Amino acid sequence: MKYTEEISNKLNELLIKNFDAEKGYLNAAETVDDPKLKMFFKRRAIERGDFAKALRIEILRYGQIPEDGGSFKAAMHRNWAILKTMLASDDAEVVLEEAIRGEEESLKTYDDILKDRNLPPSIDVMLNNQRQAIQAAINSEKVHEELIS
């Protein structure tokens, strides 16, 4: 299959989402006091950073230019999440709710891109693996949320 500019644009969209998620998880790790939750968020940040690296490599491999950094919209969301956390009586629960919401948005983006049947097989496999990891993180976050509610 031929790699197209359209695929590059889709991968760059995911790259930005992963930069945003990495920053969001690092923010969440700084916000919570619970050591286990802090470690959970740090692991998610590392995972999303790894996803971004893999996406950058694929984009570069096909001679395209990867985006750098995250989006303005995500920066605003992170700032809003921090403000909500400061005002909330139960910080960890609010942070987890925001993390779940952000991850569910990421899943939608992955699902939209994976509908494209013109993806090269290596990219399709990579994106499916990343999508499954995000779904697993959502499931873990929901379990953590139940435990702290």
C-alpha positions in Angstrom: 0.0 0.0 0.0 1.2 3.5 -0.8 1.7 5.8 2.1 -0.2 9.0 1.5 -0.2 12.5 2.9 -3.6 11.7 4.3 -2.1 8.9 6.4 0.6 11.2 7.5 -2.0 13.8 8.6 -3.8 11.1 10.6 -0.7 9.9 12.3 0.3 13.5 13.2 -3.2 13.9 14.7 -2.5 10.8 16.9 1.0 12.1 17.6 -0.4 15.3 19.0 -3.0 13.4 21.1 -0.2 11.3 22.6 1.9 14.3 23.4 -1.2 15.8 25.1 -1.9 12.6 27.0 1.7 12.3 28.2 1.6 15.9 29.5 -1.8 15.3 31.0 -0.7 12.2 32.9 2.5 13.9 34.2 0.2 16.7 35.4 -2.1 14.2 37.1 0.9 12.5 38.8 1.9 15.9 40.2 -1.7 16.6 41.4 -2.5 13.4 43.4 -1.1 12.5 46.8 -1.6 8.7 46.7 1.7 7.1 45.8 0.1 4.2 43.9 -2.0 6.5 41.8 1.0 8.8 41.3 3.0 5.8 39.9 0.0 4.7 37.8 -0.1 8.1 36.1 3.6 8.2 35.6 3.5 4.8 33.9 0.7 6.0 31.6 2.8 9.1 30.8 5.8 6.9 29.8 3.5 4.6 27.8 2.0 7.6 25.9 5.5 9.0 25.3 6.5 5.7 23.8 3.4 5.8 21.6 4.4 9.2 20.4 8.0 8.0 19.6 6.7 5.1 17.6 4.4 7.4 15.6 7.2 9.9 14.9 9.4 7.0 13.6 6.6 5.9 11.3 6.0 9.4 10.0 9.7 10.0 9.4 10.1 6.5 7.8 7.7 7.6 5.1 9.5 10.9 4.5 7.0 13.1 6.2 7.5 15.7 8.9 6.1 14.9 12.4 4.4 17.5 14.5 6.1 18.8 17.6 4.4 19.3 20.9 0.7 19.2 21.9 -2.3 21.2 21.0 -3.6 24.4 22.4 -7.0 22.8 23.2 -5.3 20.1 25.3 -3.3 22.7 27.2 -6.5 24.5 28.0 -8.1 21.3 29.1 -5.2 20.5 31.4 -5.4 23.9 33.0 -9.1 23.5 33.5 -8.6 20.0 35.0 -6.0 21.5 37.4 -8.4 24.2 38.4 -11.3 21.7 38.9 -9.0 19.5 41.0 -8.0 22.4 43.3 -11.7 23.3 43.8 -12.8 19.7 44.3 -13.1 18.0 47.7 -11.8 14.7 46.3 -8.8 15.4 44.1 -8.0 11.8 43.0 -11.5 11.1 41.9 -11.7 14.3 39.7 -8.3 13.6 38.2 -9.3 10.0 37.4 -12.5 11.2 35.8 -10.6 13.7 33.6 -8.1 11.0 32.6 -10.9 8.6 31.6 -12.6 11.3 29.6 -9.4 12.2 27.8 -8.6 8.5 27.1 -12.1 7.9 25.7 -11.5 10.8 23.3 -8.3 9.2 22.2 -10.0 6.0 21.6 -12.5 7.8 19.3 -9.5 9.2 17.3 -7.9 5.8 17.0 -11.2 4.2 16.0 -11.7 6.8 13.2 -8.2 6.3 11.9 -8.4 2.5 12.1 -11.5 2.6 9.9 -9.2 3.5 7.0 -8.5 0.3 5.2 -5.6 1.9 3.2 -3.2 1.9 6.2 0.0 0.0 5.6 -0.1 -3.3 7.6 2.7 -2.2 10.0 0.9 1.0 10.9 -2.4 -0.8 11.3 -0.8 -3.3 13.8 0.9 -0.5 15.7 -2.3 1.5 16.0 -4.3 -1.5 17.1 -1.8 -2.3 19.8 -1.8 1.3 21.0 -5.6 1.4 21.0 -5.7 -1.8 23.0 -3.3 -0.4 25.6 -5.4 2.8 25.9 -8.5 0.7 26.4 -6.7 -1.3 29.1 -5.7 2.0 30.8 -9.3 3.1 30.8 -10.3 -0.1 32.4 -7.6 0.3 35.1 -8.6 3.9 35.7 -12.2 2.9 36.1 -11.2 0.3 38.7 -9.0 2.9 40.5 -11.9 5.3 40.5 -14.2 2.7 42.0 -11.7 2.0 44.7 -11.3 5.7 45.8 -15.0 6.6 45.5 
